[in-house]
Structure formats: structure tokens, C-alpha cells
């Protein structure tokens, strides 16, 4: 329950920050894409703008989650929720726990897929003037496929950056033969956003795959935590 509340809180915080960022961008008129979307005011433009807010809010929410889970670890502190979680890990059956955790992670993967689908579809139906500021015209299926492939290729590039561009190019080419190319700054920024979201998607896939290992580590650590006050150890 606490995890769900934290997720909702991070999404709200991310949405507020994303609206603030896009509002400042529109106020100062530094993005041709945002200006065109606001000037058009059609349903397709508003839908694409809404998708941009959702994606940006999700990225900001994940960044907030990383910060909140990283810096407190510098000074470990066990709360009542940590102790209750440890007790629950000890009492549940391994197969049942792994299945529940894998199901939760799989639901996140479905969410990523839906957002990529929404992003590609909204882009395909956006006005031509908006598409011209980014990557040109795409059909819905082509946009979804291209954005997803570009996101995955970008995540591989982030993971294997140490290989260098020459050795990395054949690997990413196996995912997307013709990478997206934009001649405008707006397209470059949008492309970075796609790749960052692809990185978050790839990390979610890895988290799902290593769920059994994460459970075993939690299982081994659980007995070392003290039982909650008023309960026998």
C-alpha cells in the first residue's frame, strides 16, 4: 500500500514539474514544436501535447524515485515498513512471492508498451507542421515501431557506451536499421527523451528478469532485521 502511495505521489510531483517545464518553454517560445502545438489547438495537437506531458512526468517521477532511494542509503535506517516487509518475506512461500513480484514488474512493462503505442499514434495524427519540426511524416504503426526500436537502441547505447561508436553501431543497427535523424533542435531533444524512456523500459525488463535473484537476496537479509516492537524475533 505504501509503495502504491509513493508511486502516486511521484507521478503527481512529476506531472506538476512537467507542466511547469512545458509552461516555461511555451512562455519563452524556445520550442517551435510546442509553439505549433499550442497555436494549432486541434484535438490531435492537444493529444500529442498531453502524451508529452505524460512521458515527461513519468521520467521525472523515475528520477525522483532514484534520488529518494539512493541518498537515504548513505545512512541506512530501518523503518516499521522495512521490518514488516522482512517479516512478510519470511512468511510467504518463495514461488508465491516471486510470482507476485514478477506480475507487478510485468504490469510496468505493459505500461511502457502502452505509452510507446500512445506516443507513436499521437505523433502520427499530429499536424504536419508539428511533424516537420521533428522527424517528418509517419503512419501510426511505423511511428510506434520506430519509437520503440529507437528507445531500445538508445538504451543499448547507454549500457555499452564504452565500446565506442564504431563497435556499437553494428549492435544498434540490428535493432533499428535507420536511426531517427532530425535537422532541428526540437527533434534532437525529442530523440533524447525517447532514448531515456527506452532506457527506463530496458531497466524495467532487467528488473523483471532478476526478480528471483532479488527475492533470494531479500530472503537472506530478512532474518538479520529485528522483529517489530511487541513481536517475538
Secondary structure, DSSP 8 states (H G I E B T S, - for coil): -HHHHHHHHHHHHHHHHHHHHHHHHHHHT--HHHHHHHHH--HHHHHHHHHHHHHHHHHHHHHHHHHHHHGGGGG----HHHHHHHHHHHHS-HHHHHHHHHHHHHHHHHHHHHHHHHHHHHHHHS-HHHHHTTT----HHHHHHHHHHHHHHHHHHHHTGGG-HHHHHHHHHTT-SS----SSHHHHHHHHHHHHHHHHHHHHHHHHHTHHHHHHHHHHHHTTS---TTS--
